[in-house]
Amino acid sequence: MDQSLADIDTLIREEKRLSAVESCEDAWADGLAAGIEPDIMAEAAISTALTELLQSSGEATALALIERMRERLLAGEFDRNLSVH
């Protein structure tokens, strides 16, 4: 089966995303083990991410990310109690 460059790029991007999620989950677990409250870790993680994104990609990209995350939050995507298919 031949894969197009776009397919390969999509697979690489997904692998990077999964690796990033794993790194964040590890850091989150370390923070909890150290007694850091989830709200403190969340604010620090979001602030760090936005600072880095702003520096690398600019304000428009950072604002677009915030809007996408807001839409996902309102849709219930982050609620573990909801079943999203």
ABEGO torsion letter per residue (X at the ends): XBBBAAAAAAAAAAAAAAAAAAAAAAAAAAAAAAGBBAAAAAAAAAAAAAAAAAAAAEAAAAAAAAAAAAAAAAAGAABAABBBX
